[in-house]
């Protein structure tokens, strides 16, 4: 049973915390948790208790879960400076458990965030003294000066580099308050990075707000709304298919044994290579589709996240893969949503592979295709006759850098690029995937422009920077109740944006 007195103290801490100044956060693991049975769940508030009578470590700080059961200790490299400051009443500490960033299981240990607040008695820690006494006080004043100086810095990489360099100063000979500030510089770098992202995301939002919708074209049931973006100009990258054909790029398995959710891209070109989300790569051990839009830097190798679109083959067909078709919008929307959810929980953008295969099976069946290996490309090829009229009637407007596809009042999805040239090159393969889903639906009236406007209008409010991008540039996520989207921001240009309508957490199937 929880101790009422301990609960009362915990509540008192929370009330006291509201009046204290937050200095920053320290991210670390729980030490010694293998010796205790108590579990700490991600996001759970933890209790921190000083053990002044600990025979093995006079600076020990015990960690307890919400039921006040011991889960381990604060690592000694932190408690050695934190405990003296707690004992002196200079700082107040609160903590919570966090998931292991980028890890898929808890074998690496439980991570915690320690929030450090400056108490009234500790105000002198940040006081600047222009004539300090003694070497240790002098070093502390130098660190304090840097602490305030970086308030004006806007480059997160500069702050991160400084944080890494300052780590070498951290020795037990320094004052505890000096060591605390040195530990908190990493958090200061994170804050600067977050502020830089917020400024950049505002530029992205303004770019999205400037997207114009052109005159619609219509056939049978499918309405195409041309999208005109202010980006324009010559692309600062080469497309993967062009690079492969010019032998400037190669896509292959990551190893001899291969890995279903990963492929290796080698860029031999002098320019970055753009690999748009949804592009299908065929060959090697099985066909895949790209999970998120990725820009691979020049003269580098990069592992990209993919999904299998050929369920019944895991054997060598060719040594390398080539850019082929495009995945259907129904498949792409669900894949993006599950990949982004996976990244938030595991750090890796892995799709719900079972759902991808389920969608492909439905497409193969609807197209009446004969596919021994369960490949989406067989379904797309089998539907060529059905989509022929769409190809003839729906010609890409010259001014378009993107297209929004609508059937009646149902948005299938959109693809927008930073250049008309890019869209023209991709159009034959990209449009075929949308025509495929349209061909499976009944005749509908021409869509209203208001449907397109409503969809575009919702994008600025749901865009965010991916926490752990998969390649070069800034990866964008469009995640909302009715949306799933992926994008890439590079050199102040929206290189690619793909977005789809979803309902109830499930991507529309594209079939009536």
C-alpha positions in Angstrom: 0.0 0.0 0.0 1.3 3.5 -0.8 2.6 5.4 2.2 0.2 8.4 2.9 3.1 10.5 4.2 5.2 9.9 1.1 2.2 10.8 -1.1 1.8 14.0 0.9 5.4 14.9 0.4 5.2 14.2 -3.3 2.2 16.5 -3.6 4.1 19.2 -1.7 7.0 18.9 -4.1 4.7 19.5 -7.0 3.3 22.7 -5.5 6.7 23.9 -4.6 8.0 23.2 -8.1 5.5 25.7 -9.7 7.4 28.6 -8.1 10.9 27.5 -9.0 13.0 28.4 -12.1 13.7 25.5 -14.5 17.4 25.4 -15.3 17.2 22.5 -17.7 17.1 18.7 -18.1 19.5 15.8 -17.8 18.9 12.7 -19.9 20.3 9.5 -18.4 19.7 5.8 -17.6 18.7 4.3 -14.3 21.8 2.8 -12.7 21.6 -0.7 -11.1 18.0 -1.4 -12.2 19.0 -5.1 -12.8 19.1 -5.6 -9.1 15.5 -4.4 -8.5 12.1 -5.8 -9.6 10.2 -2.6 -9.6 9.2 -1.4 -13.1 9.1 2.2 -14.4 6.9 2.8 -17.4 7.6 5.4 -20.1 6.2 8.8 -19.1 5.8 7.7 -15.4 6.7 10.2 -12.8 9.6 8.9 -10.6 10.5 9.7 -7.0 14.0 10.8 -6.0 15.2 10.2 -2.5 18.6 11.0 -1.0 20.4 8.2 0.8 22.8 10.1 3.1 23.5 6.9 5.1 24.4 4.8 2.1 27.6 2.9 3.1 28.8 2.5 -0.5 28.1 5.9 -1.8 27.5 9.1 0.3 26.0 10.8 -2.7 23.5 8.1 -3.6 20.1 9.2 -4.9 17.5 6.5 -4.9 14.9 6.2 -7.7 11.4 4.9 -7.0 8.4 4.4 -9.2 5.0 5.9 -8.6 4.2 3.1 -6.1 7.4 4.1 -4.1 9.2 0.9 -5.0 12.9 1.2 -5.6 13.9 0.8 -9.3 17.6 1.8 -9.0 19.8 4.9 -8.6 20.8 8.0 -10.3 24.2 7.3 -12.0 27.1 8.3 -9.8 28.6 10.6 -12.4 25.5 12.7 -11.9 24.7 12.2 -8.3 28.3 13.2 -7.3 27.5 16.8 -8.2 23.7 16.7 -7.9 23.5 15.4 -4.3 25.6 18.2 -2.8 23.4 20.7 -4.5 20.2 19.0 -3.2 21.7 18.8 0.3 22.5 22.5 0.3 19.0 23.3 -0.8 20.3 25.0 -4.0 18.4 22.9 -6.5 15.2 20.9 -6.7 14.9 17.9 -8.9 11.9 16.2 -10.4 12.0 13.2 -12.8 10.1 11.1 -15.2 10.8 8.0 -17.2 11.2 8.2 -21.0 11.3 5.5 -23.7 14.8 4.5 -24.9 15.3 6.9 -27.8 15.9 5.0 -31.0 15.8 1.6 -29.3 13.3 -1.2 -29.9 13.4 -2.8 -26.5 14.4 -2.2 -22.9 17.5 -4.3 -23.0 19.5 -1.1 -23.1 18.0 0.1 -19.8 15.4 2.6 -18.7 16.0 6.2 -19.6 14.9 9.1 -17.3 14.7 12.9 -17.6 15.8 14.8 -14.6 14.3 18.3 -14.4 16.6 20.7 -12.4 15.0 23.7 -10.8 16.9 26.6 -9.2 16.0 27.1 -5.5 16.2 30.5 -3.8 19.3 29.4 -2.0 20.9 28.6 -5.3 20.5 31.9 -7.0 24.2 32.6 -6.6 25.0 29.8 -9.0 24.1 32.0 -12.0 25.4 35.3 -10.4 28.2 36.8 -12.4 31.2 37.9 -10.4 33.7 40.0 -12.3 36.5 39.4 -9.7 36.2 35.8 -8.5 38.4 34.3 -5.8 40.3 31.1 -6.4 40.7 28.9 -9.4 37.5 26.9 -9.0 35.4 30.0 -8.6 37.2 31.5 -11.6 36.4 28.4 -13.7 32.8 28.6 -12.5 32.5 32.2 -13.6 33.9 31.3 -17.0 31.2 28.7 -17.5 28.5 31.1 -16.3 29.7 33.7 -18.8 29.3 31.0 -21.6 25.9 30.0 -20.2 24.5 33.5 -20.7 26.4 34.1 -24.0 24.8 31.3 -25.8 21.3 32.8 -25.2 22.0 34.9 -28.3 23.1 31.9 -30.4 20.8 30.5 -33.1 22.9 27.7 -34.6 22.1 24.5 -32.8 25.2 22.7 -34.3 27.4 25.4 -32.8 25.9 24.9 -29.3 26.1 21.1 -29.7 29.8 21.3 -30.6 30.4 23.6 -27.7 28.6 21.2 -25.4 30.8 18.3 -26.6 34.0 20.3 -26.1 33.0 21.4 -22.6 32.5 17.8 -21.5 36.2 17.4 -21.1 36.2 20.0 -18.4 34.0 17.9 -16.2 36.1 16.5 -13.3 35.3 16.0 -9.6 37.7 18.8 -8.7 35.2 21.4 -10.0 32.5 22.9 -7.9 29.2 20.9 -8.0 27.4 23.9 -9.5 30.0 24.2 -12.3 29.6 20.5 -13.1 25.8 20.9 -13.1 26.0 23.7 -15.7 28.3 21.6 -17.8 25.9 18.8 -17.8 23.0 21.1 -18.7 24.7 22.5 -21.8 23.5 19.5 -23.8 19.9 20.5 -22.9 20.7 24.1 -23.9 21.8 22.7 -27.3 18.5 20.9 -27.5 16.5 24.1 -26.8 18.4 26.0 -29.5 17.8 23.2 -31.9 14.1 23.2 -31.0 13.9 26.9 -31.5 15.6 26.6 -34.9 13.1 23.9 -35.9 10.2 26.1 -34.9 11.5 29.0 -37.0 12.1 26.7 -39.9 8.7 25.1 -39.6 7.1 28.6 -39.8 8.8 29.1 -43.1 7.4 25.7 -44.2 3.9 26.7 -43.1 4.1 29.9 -45.1 5.2 27.9 -48.2 2.2 25.6 -47.8 -0.1 28.6 -47.5 1.1 29.9 -50.8 0.1 26.8 -52.8 -2.4 27.7 -55.5 -5.0 25.5 -57.0 -5.3 25.6 -60.8 -8.2 24.8 -63.1 -9.5 21.3 -62.6 -9.6 18.6 -65.3 -12.0 15.7 -65.1 -12.7 12.3 -66.6 -15.3 9.7 -65.6 -14.9 9.9 -61.8 -11.5 11.4 -61.2 -10.8 15.2 -60.8 -7.3 16.5 -61.0 -6.5 19.8 -59.4 -3.2 21.2 -60.6 -1.1 22.7 -57.7 1.1 25.6 -58.4 3.9 26.2 -55.8 6.2 29.2 -55.4 9.3 27.0 -55.3 10.1 26.8 -59.0 13.5 26.7 -60.5 15.9 23.9 -61.4 16.0 21.0 -58.9 19.1 20.8 -56.7 19.1 17.0 -56.9 18.8 14.1 -59.4 16.0 11.5 -59.3 16.9 8.0 -58.4 15.7 6.5 -61.7 17.9 8.9 -63.7 20.9 8.3 -61.5 20.5 4.5 -61.8 20.2 4.7 -65.6 23.4 6.9 -65.8 25.2 4.4 -63.4 25.5 7.2 -60.8 23.6 5.2 -58.2 23.0 1.6 -57.1 20.3 0.2 -54.9 21.0 -3.2 -53.3 20.4 -5.4 -50.3 22.1 -4.3 -47.1 23.9 -7.6 -46.9 24.0 -11.1 -48.5 21.2 -12.2 -46.2 19.2 -9.0 -46.7 16.7 -7.2 -44.5 13.1 -6.8 -45.5 12.6 -3.2 -44.2 15.9 -1.8 -45.4 17.9 -1.3 -48.6 21.3 0.3 -49.3 21.6 3.2 -51.7 25.0 4.2 -53.0 25.2 7.7 -54.5 28.1 8.1 -56.8 26.8 11.4 -58.3 28.1 14.9 -57.6 24.6 15.9 -56.5 22.1 14.6 -53.9 19.6 11.9 -55.1 15.9 12.4 -54.4 14.0 9.2 -53.6 10.3 10.1 -53.3 8.1 8.3 -50.8 6.0 5.6 -52.6 8.5 4.8 -55.3 8.7 1.1 -56.0 12.1 -0.6 -56.4 12.2 -3.9 -58.1 14.8 -6.7 -58.1 17.2 -8.2 -55.6 15.4 -10.5 -53.1 12.0 -8.9 -53.4 10.3 -5.7 -54.6 10.0 -2.8 -52.1 8.4 0.6 -51.8 10.0 3.6 -50.1 8.5 4.6 -46.7 9.4 8.3 -46.5 10.9 10.8 -49.0 14.7 10.7 -48.7 17.6 12.8 -50.0 20.8 10.9 -50.2 23.9 13.1 -50.0 26.4 13.1 -52.9 29.2 10.5 -52.8 27.7 8.6 -49.8 26.0 5.3 -49.0 22.7 5.4 -47.1 20.3 2.7 -45.7 16.7 3.6 -46.5 13.5 2.4 -44.8 11.2 0.4 -47.2 8.2 -1.9 -47.2 7.9 -5.2 -49.0 5.4 -5.1 -51.9 6.1 -8.7 -53.1 5.1 -11.1 -50.3 5.8 -14.5 -51.8 9.4 -14.0 -52.9 12.7 -13.9 -50.9 15.2 -15.1 -53.4 17.7 -13.4 -55.6 16.3 -12.1 -58.9 19.0 -9.5 -59.7 21.9 -8.1 -57.7 20.5 -4.5 -57.7 17.1 -2.9 -57.8 15.6 -0.4 -60.2 13.0 2.3 -59.9 9.8 1.0 -61.4 6.1 1.8 -60.6 4.5 3.8 -57.8 2.6 2.3 -54.9 -1.2 3.1 -54.8 -2.4 6.0 -52.8 -4.4 3.7 -50.4 -1.2 1.7 -49.7 0.9 4.8 -49.3 -1.3 6.6 -46.8 -1.5 3.6 -44.4 2.2 3.0 -44.8 3.1 6.6 -43.9 0.8 6.6 -40.9 2.2 3.3 -39.5 5.9 4.4 -40.3 5.5 7.6 -38.4 3.9 5.8 -35.4 6.8 3.3 -35.4 9.3 6.1 -35.4 7.7 7.7 -32.4 7.9 4.5 -30.4 11.1 2.8 -31.7 13.0 5.6 -33.5 12.7 3.8 -36.9 10.1 4.5 -39.6 9.0 0.9 -40.1 5.5 0.3 -41.7 2.9 -2.2 -40.6 4.0 -4.8 -43.1 1.0 -7.1 -42.5 -1.3 -4.2 -43.4 0.7 -3.5 -46.6 0.4 -7.1 -47.7 -3.3 -7.0 -47.0 -3.8 -3.9 -49.1 -1.7 -5.5 -51.9 -3.8 -8.7 -51.9 -7.0 -6.6 -52.2 -5.5 -4.7 -55.2 -4.4 -7.9 -56.9 -7.9 -9.4 -56.5 -9.7 -6.2 -57.6 -7.5 -6.0 -60.7 -8.0 -9.7 -61.5 -4.2 -10.1 -61.7 -2.3 -13.4 -61.7 0.6 -12.8 -59.3 2.5 -15.9 -58.1 4.7 -13.7 -55.9 1.9 -11.4 -54.6 3.4 -8.3 -56.2 1.6 -5.0 -56.4 3.3 -4.4 -59.8 1.4 -7.3 -61.3 -1.9 -5.6 -60.2 -0.8 -2.3 -61.8 0.2 -4.0 -65.1 -3.1 -6.0 -65.2 -5.1 -2.8 -64.9 -3.4 -1.0 -67.9 -6.4 -1.4 -70.2 -8.8 0.0 -67.5 -6.6 3.0 -67.0 -5.9 3.7 -70.7 -8.7 6.3 -71.0 -7.5 8.1 -67.9 -4.0 8.5 -69.4 -5.5 9.9 -72.6 -8.0 12.3 -71.0 -6.0 13.5 -68.0 -3.0 15.2 -69.4 -0.6 16.9 -67.0 -1.1 20.7 -67.1 2.1 22.5 -68.0 2.2 24.9 -65.1 1.7 22.2 -62.4 4.4 21.3 -59.8 1.9 19.1 -58.0 -1.5 17.4 -58.4 -4.4 16.8 -56.0 -6.5 13.7 -56.9 -10.2 13.7 -55.9 -13.1 11.3 -56.6 -16.4 13.0 -55.8 -15.8 14.5 -52.4 -13.2 11.9 -51.5 -9.5 13.0 -51.6 -7.3 10.2 -52.8 -4.1 12.1 -52.1 -1.6 14.6 -53.5 2.0 14.9 -54.6 3.8 18.2 -54.8 7.4 18.8 -55.9 9.6 21.9 -55.9 9.9 21.8 -59.7 7.6 21.2 -62.7 10.5 19.3 -64.2 10.4 16.7 -61.4 6.7 16.2 -61.7 6.9 15.8 -65.5 9.5 13.1 -65.2 7.6 11.2 -62.5 4.1 11.7 -63.9 3.8 8.6 -66.1 4.5 6.3 -63.2 3.0 8.4 -60.4 -0.3 9.1 -62.2 -0.8 5.4 -63.1 -1.1 4.5 -59.4 -3.9 7.1 -58.9 -5.6 6.0 -62.1 -5.5 2.4 -60.8 -7.6 3.3 -57.8 -9.9 5.5 -59.8 -10.6 2.7 -62.3 -11.9 0.5 -59.4 -14.6 3.0 -58.5 -17.9 3.9 -60.0 -18.7 7.0 -62.1 -18.8 10.2 -60.1 -19.5 13.9 -60.7 -16.7 16.4 -61.0 -15.3 17.3 -57.6 -15.8 20.8 -56.2 -12.8 23.1 -55.8 -13.8 23.7 -52.2 -12.9 20.0 -51.5 -9.4 20.6 -52.7 -9.1 23.9 -50.8 -10.2 22.3 -47.6 -7.6 19.6 -47.9 -4.8 22.0 -48.7 -5.9 24.4 -46.0 -5.4 21.7 -43.3 -1.8 21.0 -44.1 0.0 23.9 -42.4 -1.6 23.1 -39.0 -0.4 19.5 -38.9 3.2 19.8 -40.3 6.1 19.1 -38.0 9.8 18.2 -38.3 10.6 14.5 -37.9 12.7 14.0 -34.7 15.1 11.6 -36.3 15.2 12.2 -40.1 16.1 9.3 -42.4 18.4 11.2 -44.7 19.7 14.6 -45.9 17.6 17.7 -45.4 14.7 18.2 -43.0 12.1 15.4 -43.1 8.5 16.6 -42.6 5.6 14.7 -41.1 1.9 15.5 -41.7 0.0 13.8 -39.0 -3.6 14.6 -38.1 -6.9 12.9 -37.5 -7.8 12.9 -41.2 -4.3 13.1 -42.7 -1.1 11.1 -43.3 1.7 12.7 -45.1 5.5 12.8 -45.7 7.7 15.6 -47.0 11.2 16.8 -47.4 12.5 20.4 -46.9 15.9 21.2 -48.3 17.7 24.5 -48.8 14.4 26.4 -48.1 12.5 24.4 -50.7 9.8 21.9 -50.4 11.3 19.1 -52.5 8.4 16.8 -52.1 5.1 16.5 -50.2 2.8 13.5 -50.4 -0.4 13.6 -48.3 -3.4 11.4 -48.1 -6.8 11.4 -46.5 -7.4 8.8 -43.8 -10.5 8.1 -41.6 -10.7 6.5 -38.3 -7.0 5.7 -38.4 -7.4 3.6 -41.5 -6.4 4.6 -45.0 -9.2 4.6 -47.5 -9.0 1.4 -49.6 -9.7 3.0 -52.9 -12.5 0.6 -53.6 -16.3 1.0 -53.3 
